[in-house]
């Protein structure tokens, strides 16, 4: 990971695989004395980045900065892409596609928002239920 760059994201091993990720955490604790086994446990885990909270810009600028910061960092770190919402039908289609794969939902960022920690009206999580 790049030094002196703060990134926001989440660990991911695949759709509908949260229990697998929890298992990796638990097994890591049990295998602390065997680095090779720990490494093999984590080989499919990715850090999926979606923001750079300390960057002063608006969301697209922070996203671009984060993307540039992780380029060349290897296969276990990636950017979650931005897709501009084109309206309610587009949102519903995207949400349907995500939930069909067992994804939880979609995050909507206000494109001109600066980073705000905690709950904010500039970030909306849309779920199917």
QUITAHU-V361276 format. One record per run of one state. SS is the DSSP state (h for helix, s for strand, l for the rest). FROM is the first residue (numbers start at 0). TO is the last residue. If there is no record, write none. Layout:
ss/from/to
SS/FROM/TO
SS/FROM/TO
//
This chain:
ss/from/to
l/0/6
s/7/11
l/12/16
h/17/29
l/30/33
h/34/41
l/42/44
s/45/50
l/51/57
h/58/69
l/70/75
s/76/78
l/79/86
h/87/99
l/100/104
s/105/108
l/109/121
s/122/125
l/126/128
//
